[in-house]
């Protein structure tokens, strides 16, 4: 009921909002006209101001480009004039033989050139060996600025370089810009920090006899070659090819709003660029006045509009309230999903809403004026419904409502719940009844479906061939037990606690139930009831059966924590596993006996040698004792007895190893030294190896700690692998001793995490075909004609039971090329 009413109220609110917005849009549309006007006015004025500003900037940019071209022209014209003067001097020198002896004319014209061109700091006449003949201004001593130690070296070095270039090309050449390291407080630093050479070769009869070199100052180029009327308007900067600033006409930088332009000086040193930027123009008073005038007028108009709008809000407030009330009543009528109908005091219908019309299938005109019994009442239920109607009209209807069945016009029936309230007019007098009718067909259908689902679920649980039980962790009560549990364990909680491993004791449950307090109250349910159940196998002593138990904590229907256990009888499976284990032990024992049987002849031969030696020693001792000679016991008798004793120990060791290998006992893992297992395995296999001329080589690359394993089973694996390696080599026709060696290498493999002990058995036999490697461990598959095909299968089972690995691969060299032989690798876990 609450949810239906909430949906109805939400629908009413949406309709009211929509109608109010519609009304507001139509009522206040005229307010947007002045807003649009002021917006267009402000936009137009802003566009005009922007256009004026844009044109002003374009004019400034055009002027900047024009002045830049003019400045570049003046600079290049100055360079050309200087080049012409220097060329005339070089021709005058080359055409006059006496210039060297009386250089008055040269000095006079050079002095005039430097006076007319302040950008030239220094002029020098040099011979073909780059020695200075004359300098202008004439040097007055040895303390000239260009003779300083830090200045002279870069100047002379660059001059020598470009003189060579000028002599090769027979043309005037500019050098690159030279940085001169003057002290910070030196006054000459400003004009002479960045300079460059210009060399004009002196050519006489087709060969260079010297040159005229002038030194330009980058700073003075900007001061004297750029027109003075432009220096006050713009900031000129000389840049090198990388964009580094060399000198500037004004140390003060321009602002972010300045216009900039950059041009390249063609005849100057490599990529010398002239960067020109404008200074901010003076404040445009007219532009700012117009701007503030527009802003002020716009603000005034907006304030006027705001005042008008506030007055209109007050004027239409009452009309809006009336419209809202009307919309609310209309929205209630049209939007409610609950059927509403009104009756007069006699039960005649005086009002219905659209929801009730949809509920019955009758129109509003057909329903209004209808008296009981109504047409939407089923005929067979009309007597009962008339009684309920009479009860409601007397004001005795229950607060929980009256359930009834209504029949639609198309014959469909629905379940409803009706709530009746008195209808009071504006004078406080009751003039009828108002009924709210809720369609409850869907909730009834859901309850029926839930009941059917619960019945099906209960049937499934009762039919399970497994025990299902739930116990309360608050009271210890058995909340649910299926048929299997009840038939096998009864209705008590003892077996449930046994299956749970007594994780919760009855005393703990009693403590939780003290004073009826939930011991897990306040804890989040998702933390107490994990998504996955644990697994265990439990033996119940009452019936001596094994059960596979899965348990988890769940939130019971009352919100308290409970424990769910599903137990499946696995006694048959456990019995089969035990029988399989016993058969596996028998197979392992049989495999060891078979291995000893295959090695019987070699063992007999090996035992025959010490026994024959003992017989010979004993016969010799008896013969000497019978000879009645004077015998020295320590020299003649004791050595023979000691040798016989050693041979007996040798035979005893062989027999002890054989007895320990074939001894039938239960598998028993213990902490064992791997060295002793390998030593005993090699001792047994060495008897067979010596018979066929095969050597066994044992290598330990690491210190191996003791391992937790079954020594007899691991020894069985090693003996089997060694015997297979001997069988692979004994048929090899190659008698080379290197090719008849079996290597047993032991180390620790750190490539696995955690690290594992690695044992390799490497032979030099023919190897194993690639298509056979995958089938080596299949039962009853063998590469030997008389093999049973169970040895390697049992070996792999033994290694895997120790949580290790066993595999084989053919030998390869460092270049990954196949070589004779095969390697069996065993990995066993280290005992932590």
Buried (B, 14 or more C-beta within 10 A) or exposed (E): EEEBBEBBBEBBEEBBEEBBEEBEEEBEEEEEEBEEEBEEBBEEBBEEBEEBEEEEEEEBBEBBBEBBEBBBEBBBEBBEEBBEBBBEBBBBBBEBEEBBEEBEBBBEBBBEBBEEBBBBBBBBBBBBEBEEBBBBBEBEEEEBBBEBEEBBEBBEEBBEBBBBBBBEEEEBBBBBBBEBEBEEEBEBBEBBBBBBBBBBBBBBEEEBBBBBBBBBBBBBBBBBBBBEEBBEEBBBBBBBEEEEEBBBBBEEEBEEEBBBBEBEBEEBBEBBBBBBBBBEEEEEEEEEEBBEEBEEBBEEBBEEBEEEEEEBEEEBEEEBEEBBEEBBEBBBBEBBBBBBBBBBEEBBBBBBBBBBBEBBBBEEEBBBEBEBBBEBBBEEBBEEBBEBBEBBBEEEBEEEBBEBBBBBEEEEEBBBBBBBEEBEEEEEEEEBBBBBBBBBBEEEEEEEEEEEEEEEEEEEBEEBEBBBBBBBBBBBEBBBBBEBBBEBBEEEBEBBBBBBEEEBEEEBBEEBBEEEEBBBEEEEEEEEBEEEBEEEEBEBEEEEBBBBBBBBBBBBEEEBBBBBBBBBBBBEEBEEEEEEEEEBBEBBBEBBEBBBEBBEEBBEEBBEEBEEBBEBBEEBBEEBEEEEEEEEEEEBBEEBEEBBEBBBEBBEEBEEBBEBBBEEEEEEBEEBEBEEBBEBBBBBBBBBBBBBEBBBEBEEEEEBEEBBBBBBBBBBBBBBBBBBBBBBBBEBEEEEEEBBBBBBBBBBBEEEEEBBBBBBBBBBBBBBEEEEBEBBBEEEBBBEEEBBBBBBBBBBBBBEBBEBBBBBEBBEEEEEEEEBBBBBBBBBBBEE
